[in-house]
């Protein structure tokens, strides 16, 4: 009898914690985040092949879009890169899966701030910090 009571209490606690935890799945509305820093340096960065601006859009339907423009030469020519995919929010962790890519960023969403860890080709990560618009 005591074992059944313990199992019931444990099951109740798990259900209660799940009901009170942060949402799982997409957000309740479309949100746009603007790129503020890359590896601690404020955007726009100077030089070639560095971002001058960017944004991330998270839709209520679970779509993820990352856009950024970067300088490709010393005369100021800009190129835009767009990556699209799907996302799911698990608490504050943002799981992203790019369409047609074998790698995806790791994300963390807290308050108005979105942090993306972008895998580098050589090794390690580039840290991009975005602020909700």
DSSP file (Angstrom, degrees, kcal/mol; ACC not computed):
  #  RESIDUE AA STRUCTURE BP1 BP2  ACC     N-H-->O    O-->H-N    N-H-->O    O-->H-N    TCO  KAPPA ALPHA  PHI   PSI    X-CA   Y-CA   Z-CA
    1    1 A X     >        0   0    0      0, 0.0     4,-2.0     0, 0.0     5,-0.1   0.000 360.0 360.0 360.0 -42.6    0.0    0.0    0.0
    2    2 A X  H  >  +     0   0    0      1,-0.2     4,-2.3     2,-0.2     5,-0.2   0.861 360.0  54.8 -66.0 -34.6    2.8    2.4    0.9
    3    3 A X  H  > S+     0   0    0      2,-0.2     4,-2.5     1,-0.2    -1,-0.2   0.912 107.7  48.9 -64.6 -41.9    4.5    1.6   -2.4
    4    4 A X  H  > S+     0   0    0      2,-0.2     4,-2.6     1,-0.2    -2,-0.2   0.901 110.6  50.7 -63.6 -40.7    1.4    2.5   -4.4
    5    5 A X  H  X S+     0   0    0     -4,-2.0     4,-2.6     2,-0.2    -1,-0.2   0.922 110.9  48.7 -63.8 -43.2    1.1    5.8   -2.5
    6    6 A X  H  X S+     0   0    0     -4,-2.3     4,-2.7     2,-0.2    -2,-0.2   0.913 112.1  48.9 -61.9 -43.4    4.7    6.6   -3.3
    7    7 A X  H  X S+     0   0    0     -4,-2.5     4,-2.7     2,-0.2    -2,-0.2   0.909 111.5  49.7 -63.0 -41.6    4.2    5.8   -6.9
    8    8 A X  H  X S+     0   0    0     -4,-2.6     4,-2.6     2,-0.2    -2,-0.2   0.929 112.3  47.0 -62.5 -45.8    1.1    8.0   -7.0
    9    9 A X  H  X S+     0   0    0     -4,-2.6     4,-2.4     2,-0.2    -2,-0.2   0.911 113.1  49.3 -62.9 -42.7    2.9   10.9   -5.4
   10   10 A X  H  X S+     0   0    0     -4,-2.7     4,-2.1     2,-0.2    -2,-0.2   0.928 112.5  47.0 -63.0 -45.3    5.8   10.5   -7.7
   11   11 A X  H  X S+     0   0    0     -4,-2.7     4,-2.2     1,-0.2    -2,-0.2   0.901 111.8  51.4 -63.4 -41.1    3.6   10.4  -10.8
   12   12 A X  H  X S+     0   0    0     -4,-2.6     4,-2.7     1,-0.2    -1,-0.2   0.909 109.5  50.1 -61.6 -42.9    1.6   13.5   -9.5
   13   13 A X  H  X S+     0   0    0     -4,-2.4     4,-2.7     2,-0.2     5,-0.2   0.899 109.9  50.3 -63.8 -41.0    4.8   15.4   -9.0
   14   14 A X  H  X S+     0   0    0     -4,-2.1     4,-2.1     2,-0.2    -1,-0.2   0.930 113.4  45.3 -63.5 -44.8    6.1   14.6  -12.5
   15   15 A X  H  X S+     0   0    0     -4,-2.2     4,-1.9     2,-0.2    -2,-0.2   0.913 113.8  49.7 -64.9 -42.3    2.8   15.7  -14.1
   16   16 A X  H  X S+     0   0    0     -4,-2.7     4,-1.5     1,-0.2    -2,-0.2   0.911 111.0  48.8 -64.1 -43.3    2.7   18.9  -11.9
   17   17 A X  H  X S+     0   0    0     -4,-2.7     4,-1.1     1,-0.2    -1,-0.2   0.896 110.4  51.7 -64.0 -39.5    6.2   19.9  -12.8
   18   18 A X  H  < S+     0   0    0     -4,-2.1     3,-0.2     1,-0.2    -1,-0.2   0.874 108.8  50.7 -64.0 -37.1    5.5   19.3  -16.5
   19   19 A X  H  < S+     0   0    0     -4,-1.9    -1,-0.2     1,-0.2    -2,-0.2   0.802 115.0  43.0 -71.0 -28.4    2.4   21.6  -16.3
   20   20 A X  H  < S+     0   0    0     -4,-1.5    -1,-0.2    -5,-0.1    -2,-0.2   0.565  95.2  98.1 -94.6  -9.8    4.4   24.4  -14.6
   21   21 A X  S  < S-     0   0    0     -4,-1.1     3,-0.1    -3,-0.2    -3,-0.0  -0.189  86.7 -75.8 -76.8 170.9    7.5   24.2  -16.8
   22   22 A X        -     0   0    0      1,-0.1    -1,-0.2    68,-0.0    69,-0.1  -0.176  64.1 -82.5 -60.5 159.4    8.3   26.4  -19.7
   23   23 A X        -     0   0    0     68,-0.1    68,-1.4    67,-0.1     2,-0.4  -0.251  36.2-146.4 -66.1 149.2    6.6   25.8  -23.0
   24   24 A X  E     +A   90   0A   0     66,-0.2    66,-0.2    -3,-0.1     2,-0.2  -0.923  63.3  26.0-111.9 143.5    7.7   23.1  -25.4
   25   25 A X  E    S-A   89   0A   0     64,-1.8    64,-1.6    -2,-0.4    63,-0.1  -0.642 105.4 -15.8 104.9-164.1    7.3   23.6  -29.2
   26   26 A X  S    S-     0   0    0     -2,-0.2    34,-0.1    62,-0.2    62,-0.1  -0.210  76.0 -93.3 -72.4 167.2    7.1   26.9  -31.2
   27   27 A X        -     0   0    0     32,-0.5    -1,-0.1     2,-0.1    35,-0.1  -0.245  32.7-111.6 -73.0 167.0    6.5   30.3  -29.7
   28   28 A X  S    S+     0   0    0      1,-0.1     2,-0.3    33,-0.1    32,-0.1   0.509  95.6  11.0 -81.2  -3.8    3.0   31.7  -29.4
   29   29 A X  S    S-     0   0    0     30,-0.1     2,-0.2    29,-0.1    -2,-0.1  -0.980  92.7 -78.4-162.8 164.0    3.7   34.4  -32.0
   30   30 A X        -     0   0    0     -2,-0.3     2,-0.4    29,-0.1    29,-0.2  -0.508  47.3-169.3 -71.7 135.4    6.3   35.5  -34.6
   31   31 A X  E     -B   58   0A   0     27,-2.7    27,-2.7    -2,-0.2     2,-0.4  -0.978  11.2-153.9-129.8 141.6    9.4   37.1  -33.0
   32   32 A X  E     -B   57   0A   0     -2,-0.4   101,-3.0    25,-0.2     2,-0.4  -0.952   8.4-166.6-116.4 133.5   12.2   39.0  -34.7
   33   33 A X  E     -BC  56 132A   0     23,-2.9    23,-2.5    -2,-0.4     2,-0.4  -0.960  10.9-143.9-121.0 136.5   15.7   39.3  -33.1
   34   34 A X  E     -BC  55 131A   0     97,-3.1    97,-2.5    -2,-0.4    21,-0.3  -0.837  24.1-111.5-105.2 135.4   18.4   41.7  -34.2
   35   35 A X  E     + C   0 130A   0     19,-2.6    19,-0.3    -2,-0.4    95,-0.3  -0.460  41.6 164.4 -66.3 127.1   22.1   40.8  -34.2
   36   36 A X  E     +     0   0A   0     93,-3.2     7,-2.6     1,-0.4     2,-0.3   0.749  59.0  11.3-111.6 -43.2   24.0   42.9  -31.6
   37   37 A X  E     -DC  42 129A   0     92,-1.5    92,-2.3     5,-0.2     2,-0.4  -0.973  48.4-157.5-140.8 154.7   27.4   41.1  -31.1
   38   38 A X  E >  S-DC  41 128A   0      3,-2.3     3,-2.0    -2,-0.3    90,-0.2  -0.982  88.6 -18.1-129.9 118.9   29.6   38.4  -32.6
   39   39 A X  T 3  S-     0   0    0     88,-3.4    89,-0.1    -2,-0.4     3,-0.1   0.855 130.1 -51.9  50.9  38.9   32.1   36.9  -30.3
   40   40 A X  T 3  S+     0   0    0     87,-0.4     2,-0.4     1,-0.2    -1,-0.3   0.305 113.1 116.3  87.1  -8.6   31.7   39.8  -27.9
   41   41 A X  E <   -D   38   0A   0     -3,-2.0    -3,-2.3     1,-0.0    -1,-0.2  -0.795  69.3-113.4 -98.0 135.8   32.3   42.6  -30.6
   42   42 A X  E     -D   37   0A   0     -2,-0.4     2,-0.4    -5,-0.2    -5,-0.2  -0.363  45.2 -89.4 -66.9 141.3   29.5   45.0  -31.4
   43   43 A X  S    S+     0   0    0     -7,-2.6     9,-0.1     2,-0.1     2,-0.1  -0.766 103.0  59.3 -90.0 137.8   28.0   44.8  -34.9
   44   44 A X  S    S-     0   0    0      7,-0.4     8,-0.2    -2,-0.4     2,-0.2   0.352  77.9-163.7 -82.9 144.9   28.8   46.2  -37.5
   45   45 A X        -     0   0    0      6,-2.2     2,-0.3    -2,-0.1     5,-0.1  -0.587  14.1-123.1 -90.4 157.3   32.3   44.8  -37.5
   46   46 A X        +     0   0    0     -2,-0.2     2,-0.2     2,-0.0     5,-0.1  -0.743  66.7  41.5-101.1 152.7   35.0   46.3  -39.6
   47   47 A X  S    S-     0   0    0     -2,-0.3     3,-0.4    26,-0.1     2,-0.3  -0.655  91.9 -43.5 113.5-170.7   37.0   44.3  -42.2
   48   48 A X  S    S+     0   0    0     -2,-0.2    24,-0.2     1,-0.2     3,-0.1  -0.728 113.8  13.2-100.9 150.1   36.2   41.7  -44.8
   49   49 A X  S    S+     0   0    0     22,-3.4     2,-0.4    -2,-0.3    -1,-0.2   0.853  95.2 123.3  57.0  40.2   33.9   38.7  -44.4
   50   50 A X        -     0   0    0     21,-0.5    21,-1.8    -3,-0.4    -1,-0.2  -0.965  67.5 -99.2-127.5 147.2   32.4   40.0  -41.2
   51   51 A X  E     - E   0  70A   0     -2,-0.4    -6,-2.2    19,-0.2    -7,-0.4  -0.354  28.3-179.2 -68.1 141.1   28.8   40.7  -40.4
   52   52 A X  E    S-     0   0A   0     17,-3.0     2,-0.3     1,-0.5    18,-0.2   0.613  72.9 -14.7-108.3 -23.9   27.4   44.2  -40.6
   53   53 A X  E     + E   0  69A   0     16,-1.3    16,-2.3    -9,-0.1    -1,-0.5  -0.967  64.7 167.3-166.4 167.2   23.9   43.3  -39.6
   54   54 A X  E     - E   0  68A   0     -2,-0.3   -19,-2.6   -19,-0.3     2,-0.3  -0.982  11.5-158.9-173.9 166.9   21.6   40.4  -39.1
   55   55 A X  E     -BE  34  67A   0     12,-3.0    12,-3.0    -2,-0.3     2,-0.4  -0.991  10.3-145.3-155.7 157.3   18.4   39.0  -37.7
   56   56 A X  E     -BE  33  66A   0    -23,-2.5   -23,-2.9    -2,-0.3     2,-0.5  -0.991  13.1-160.3-124.1 134.2   16.6   35.9  -36.7
   57   57 A X  E     -BE  32  65A   0      8,-2.8     8,-1.9    -2,-0.4     2,-0.6  -0.973   3.6-169.6-117.2 125.1   12.9   35.3  -37.2
   58   58 A X  E     -BE  31  64A   0    -27,-2.7   -27,-2.7    -2,-0.5     6,-0.2  -0.964  15.4-154.6-111.2 116.8   11.1   32.6  -35.2
   59   59 A X    >   -     0   0    0      4,-2.6     3,-1.6    -2,-0.6   -32,-0.5  -0.522  25.9-120.1 -92.2 160.1    7.6   32.0  -36.4
   60   60 A X  T 3  S+     0   0    0      1,-0.3   -34,-0.2    -2,-0.2    -1,-0.1   0.704 113.6  62.6 -67.2 -19.7    4.6   30.7  -34.5
   61   61 A X  T 3  S-     0   0    0      2,-0.1    -1,-0.3   -35,-0.0   -33,-0.1   0.405 124.2-100.7 -87.0   2.4    4.5   27.8  -37.0
   62   62 A X  S <  S+     0   0    0     -3,-1.6    25,-2.3     1,-0.3     2,-0.3   0.632  73.9 143.8  90.9  14.4    8.0   26.6  -35.9
   63   63 A X  E     - F   0  86A   0     23,-0.2    -4,-2.6    21,-0.0     2,-0.4  -0.692  32.9-157.9 -89.9 143.5   10.0   28.1  -38.8
   64   64 A X  E     +EF  58  85A   0     21,-2.4    21,-2.3    -2,-0.3     2,-0.4  -0.966  11.1 179.5-120.2 132.2   13.5   29.5  -38.2
   65   65 A X  E     -EF  57  84A   0     -8,-1.9    -8,-2.8    -2,-0.4     2,-0.5  -0.983   6.4-171.7-137.1 127.3   15.1   32.1  -40.5
   66   66 A X  E     +EF  56  83A   0     17,-3.0    17,-2.6    -2,-0.4     2,-0.4  -0.974  10.5 177.5-118.4 121.4   18.6   33.6  -40.0
   67   67 A X  E     +EF  55  82A   0    -12,-3.0   -12,-3.0    -2,-0.5     2,-0.3  -0.971   4.8 163.1-122.8 135.8   19.7   36.4  -42.2
   68   68 A X  E     -EF  54  81A   0     13,-2.1    13,-2.9    -2,-0.4     2,-0.4  -0.985  23.9-145.5-151.4 149.4   22.9   38.4  -42.1
   69   69 A X  E     -EF  53  80A   0    -16,-2.3   -17,-3.0    -2,-0.3   -16,-1.3  -0.878  20.7-176.5-110.0 141.8   24.8   40.7  -44.4
   70   70 A X  E     -EF  51  79A   0      9,-2.5     9,-2.3    -2,-0.4     2,-0.3  -0.968  30.1-106.5-139.2 155.5   28.5   40.8  -44.5
   71   71 A X  E     - F   0  78A   0    -21,-1.8   -22,-3.4    -2,-0.3   -21,-0.5  -0.621  25.6-174.9 -79.6 132.7   31.2   42.8  -46.3
   72   72 A X        +     0   0    0      5,-2.7     2,-0.3    -2,-0.3    -1,-0.1   0.517  65.8  11.1-108.3  -7.3   33.0   40.9  -49.0
   73   73 A X  S >  S-     0   0    0      4,-0.6     3,-0.9   -26,-0.2   -26,-0.1  -0.919  82.7 -93.8-155.2-179.2   35.7   43.4  -50.0
   74   74 A X  T 3  S+     0   0    0     -2,-0.3   -27,-0.0     1,-0.2    -3,-0.0   0.549 112.7  68.1 -82.2  -7.0   37.3   46.7  -48.9
   75   75 A X  T 3  S-     0   0    0      2,-0.0    -1,-0.2     0, 0.0    -4,-0.0   0.506 117.0-103.3 -89.7  -4.1   34.9   48.8  -51.1
   76   76 A X    <   +     0   0    0     -3,-0.9     2,-0.2     1,-0.3    -2,-0.1   0.555  60.1 163.1  97.9   8.5   31.9   48.0  -49.0
   77   77 A X        -     0   0    0     -6,-0.1    -5,-2.7     1,-0.0    -4,-0.6  -0.428  24.5-152.1 -62.6 129.9   30.2   45.4  -51.2
   78   78 A X  E     -F   71   0A   0     -7,-0.2     2,-0.4    -2,-0.2    -7,-0.2  -0.800  13.7-166.5-108.9 148.3   27.7   43.5  -49.1
   79   79 A X  E     -F   70   0A   0     -9,-2.3    -9,-2.5    -2,-0.3     2,-0.4  -0.991  13.8-141.4-129.1 140.0   26.4   40.0  -49.5
   80   80 A X  E     -F   69   0A   0     -2,-0.4     2,-0.4   -11,-0.2   -11,-0.2  -0.853  10.6-163.3-104.4 137.5   23.4   38.5  -47.7
   81   81 A X  E     -F   68   0A   0    -13,-2.9   -13,-2.1    -2,-0.4     2,-0.4  -0.972   5.1-169.0-117.5 133.2   23.2   35.0  -46.4
   82   82 A X  E     -F   67   0A   0     -2,-0.4     2,-0.4   -15,-0.2   -15,-0.2  -0.985   5.0-175.9-125.0 129.8   19.9   33.4  -45.5
   83   83 A X  E     -F   66   0A   0    -17,-2.6   -17,-3.0    -2,-0.4     2,-0.3  -0.992   9.0-173.3-123.4 131.4   19.5   30.1  -43.6
   84   84 A X  E     +F   65   0A   0     -2,-0.4    15,-2.5    15,-0.2     2,-0.3  -0.893  20.9 119.1-124.9 154.3   16.1   28.6  -43.1
   85   85 A X  E     -FG  64  98A   0    -21,-2.3   -21,-2.4    -2,-0.3     2,-0.3  -0.894  53.6 -72.6-175.6-153.7   14.9   25.6  -41.1
   86   86 A X  E     -FG  63  97A   0     11,-2.1    11,-2.6   -23,-0.3     2,-0.3  -0.869  36.8-164.1-125.6 160.2   12.6   24.6  -38.3
   87   87 A X  E     - G   0  96A   0    -25,-2.3     2,-0.3    -2,-0.3     9,-0.2  -0.953  10.8-161.4-141.5 161.7   12.9   25.0  -34.5
   88   88 A X  E     - G   0  95A   0      7,-2.0     7,-2.9    -2,-0.3     2,-0.6  -0.984  17.3-139.5-142.1 136.2   11.5   23.8  -31.3
   89   89 A X  E     -AG  25  94A   0    -64,-1.6   -64,-1.8    -2,-0.3     2,-0.6  -0.858  16.7-177.4 -98.9 124.0   11.8   25.5  -27.9
   90   90 A X  E >   -AG  24  93A   0      3,-3.0     3,-2.1    -2,-0.6     2,-0.6  -0.878  68.9 -57.3-120.0  95.3   12.4   23.2  -24.9
   91   91 A X  T 3  S-     0   0    0    -68,-1.4   -68,-0.1    -2,-0.6    18,-0.0  -0.606 120.0 -23.7  67.4-117.9   12.4   25.5  -21.9
   92   92 A X  T 3  S+     0   0    0     -2,-0.6    17,-3.3    -3,-0.1     2,-0.4   0.429 117.9 102.1-102.8  -1.4   15.1   28.0  -22.7
   93   93 A X  E <   -GH  90 108A   0     -3,-2.1    -3,-3.0    15,-0.2     2,-0.7  -0.714  59.8-153.2 -87.2 129.0   16.9   25.7  -25.2
   94   94 A X  E     -GH  89 107A   0     13,-2.1    13,-1.5    -2,-0.4     2,-0.6  -0.898   5.3-160.3-104.9 110.8   16.3   26.4  -28.9
   95   95 A X  E     -GH  88 106A   0     -7,-2.9    -7,-2.0    -2,-0.7     2,-0.4  -0.821  13.9-173.2 -91.5 122.6   16.7   23.4  -31.1
   96   96 A X  E     -G   87   0A   0      9,-0.7     2,-0.4    -2,-0.6    -9,-0.2  -0.939  14.7-171.1-119.8 138.2   17.3   24.4  -34.7
   97   97 A X  E     -G   86   0A   0    -11,-2.6   -11,-2.1    -2,-0.4   -33,-0.2  -0.946  17.5-146.1-127.6 110.5   17.4   22.1  -37.8
   98   98 A X  E >   -G   85   0A   0     -2,-0.4     3,-0.8   -13,-0.2     2,-0.5  -0.450  22.4-114.8 -70.7 145.8   18.5   23.8  -41.0
   99   99 A X  T 3  S+     0   0    0    -15,-2.5   -15,-0.2     1,-0.2     3,-0.1  -0.720  96.5   1.6 -80.9 126.3   17.0   22.5  -44.2
  100  100 A X  T 3  S+     0   0    0     -2,-0.5     2,-0.3     1,-0.2    -1,-0.2   0.639 107.9 108.5  74.7  15.3   19.6   20.9  -46.4
  101  101 A X    <   -     0   0    0     -3,-0.8    -1,-0.2     1,-0.1    -3,-0.1  -0.926  61.9-146.4-122.8 149.1   22.5   21.5  -44.0
  102  102 A X  S    S+     0   0    0     -2,-0.3     2,-0.3    -3,-0.1    -1,-0.1   0.489  84.9  47.8 -91.8  -2.4   24.4   18.9  -42.0
  103  103 A X        -     0   0    0     16,-0.0     2,-0.3    -6,-0.0    -5,-0.2  -0.942  62.8-172.5-133.6 157.6   25.0   21.3  -39.1
  104  104 A X        -     0   0    0     -2,-0.3    15,-0.2    -7,-0.1    -7,-0.1  -0.975  29.3 -99.2-144.7 155.5   22.8   23.6  -37.1
  105  105 A X        -     0   0    0     -2,-0.3    -9,-0.7    13,-0.1     2,-0.5  -0.331  28.1-126.6 -72.7 159.0   23.3   26.3  -34.4
  106  106 A X  E     -HI  95 117A   0     11,-2.0    11,-3.0   -11,-0.1     2,-0.3  -0.918  34.7-162.9-101.0 132.7   22.8   25.7  -30.8
  107  107 A X  E     -HI  94 116A   0    -13,-1.5   -13,-2.1    -2,-0.5     2,-0.4  -0.860  22.0-169.9-125.2 155.4   20.4   28.3  -29.2
  108  108 A X  E     -HI  93 115A   0      7,-1.9     7,-2.7    -2,-0.3     2,-0.6  -0.983   8.9-164.4-139.7 127.2   19.4   29.6  -25.9
  109  109 A X  E     + I   0 114A   0    -17,-3.3     2,-0.4    -2,-0.4     5,-0.2  -0.943  16.9 162.7-118.8 112.2   16.5   32.0  -25.5
  110  110 A X  E >   - I   0 113A   0      3,-2.4     3,-2.3    -2,-0.6     2,-0.2  -0.976  63.3 -48.4-132.5 119.7   16.2   33.9  -22.2
  111  111 A X  T 3  S-     0   0    0     -2,-0.4     0, 0.0     1,-0.3     0, 0.0  -0.402 122.5 -18.9  60.3-123.6   14.0   37.0  -21.9
  112  112 A X  T 3  S+     0   0    0     -2,-0.2    20,-3.0    20,-0.1     2,-0.4   0.308 119.6  93.8 -96.8   7.2   14.6   39.3  -24.9
  113  113 A X  E <   -IJ 110 131A   0     -3,-2.3    -3,-2.4    18,-0.2     2,-0.5  -0.870  50.4-169.9-112.3 133.1   18.0   37.7  -25.7
  114  114 A X  E     -IJ 109 130A   0     16,-2.3    16,-3.2    -2,-0.4     2,-0.5  -0.983   6.8-165.6-117.5 124.4   18.8   35.0  -28.1
  115  115 A X  E     -IJ 108 129A   0     -7,-2.7    -7,-1.9    -2,-0.5     2,-0.5  -0.950   4.1-169.1-112.3 124.6   22.3   33.4  -28.1
  116  116 A X  E     -IJ 107 128A   0     12,-2.9    12,-2.9    -2,-0.5     2,-0.7  -0.952  12.1-155.5-114.0 131.4   23.3   31.3  -31.1
  117  117 A X  E     -IJ 106 127A   0    -11,-3.0   -11,-2.0    -2,-0.5     2,-0.6  -0.916  16.9-161.9-102.8 108.4   26.5   29.1  -31.0
  118  118 A X  E     - J   0 126A   0      8,-3.3     8,-2.8    -2,-0.7   -13,-0.1  -0.813  18.7-122.9 -95.9 121.2   27.4   28.7  -34.7
  119  119 A X  E     - J   0 125A   0     -2,-0.6     6,-0.2     6,-0.2     2,-0.2  -0.370  25.6-136.8 -61.9 137.6   29.8   25.8  -35.4
  120  120 A X        -     0   0    0      4,-2.3     4,-0.1     1,-0.1    -1,-0.1  -0.626  12.1-125.7 -91.8 155.1   33.0   27.0  -37.2
  121  121 A X  S    S+     0   0    0     -2,-0.2    -1,-0.1     2,-0.1     3,-0.1   0.918 109.4  39.1 -64.8 -43.6   34.5   25.1  -40.1
  122  122 A X  S    S-     0   0    0      1,-0.2     2,-0.3    -3,-0.0    -1,-0.1   0.988 128.6 -58.8 -72.7 -60.6   37.9   24.8  -38.4
  123  123 A X  S    S+     0   0    0      0, 0.0    -1,-0.2     0, 0.0     2,-0.1  -0.891  92.2  26.6-179.8 151.4   36.9   24.1  -34.8
  124  124 A X  S    S-     0   0    0     -2,-0.3    -4,-2.3    -4,-0.1     2,-0.3  -0.440  79.4 -69.4  87.2-159.7   34.9   25.7  -32.0
  125  125 A X  E     - J   0 119A   0     -6,-0.2     2,-0.5    -2,-0.1    -6,-0.2  -0.948  20.0-135.2-137.1 152.1   31.9   28.1  -32.2
  126  126 A X  E     - J   0 118A   0     -8,-2.8    -8,-3.3    -2,-0.3     2,-0.6  -0.945  28.4-141.6-101.2 131.2   31.1   31.7  -33.1
  127  127 A X  E     - J   0 117A   0     -2,-0.5   -88,-3.4   -10,-0.2     2,-0.5  -0.855  18.7-173.9-100.4 118.4   28.8   33.2  -30.5
  128  128 A X  E     -CJ  38 116A   0    -12,-2.9   -12,-2.9    -2,-0.6     2,-0.5  -0.940   6.8-159.7-111.3 131.0   26.1   35.5  -31.9
  129  129 A X  E     -CJ  37 115A   0    -92,-2.3   -93,-3.2    -2,-0.5   -92,-1.5  -0.951  10.1-173.5-114.9 127.5   23.9   37.5  -29.5
  130  130 A X  E     -CJ  35 114A   0    -16,-3.2   -16,-2.3    -2,-0.5     2,-0.4  -0.847  11.9-148.1-116.5 151.1   20.5   38.8  -30.7
  131  131 A X  E     -CJ  34 113A   0    -97,-2.5   -97,-3.1    -2,-0.3   -18,-0.2  -0.969  28.8-106.9-121.4 136.8   18.0   41.1  -29.0
  132  132 A X  E      C   33   0A   0    -20,-3.0   -99,-0.3    -2,-0.4   -20,-0.1  -0.371 360.0 360.0 -63.3 134.3   14.3   41.0  -29.5
  133  133 A X              0   0    0   -101,-3.0    -1,-0.2    -2,-0.1  -100,-0.1   0.441 360.0 360.0 -80.4 360.0   13.0   43.8  -31.6
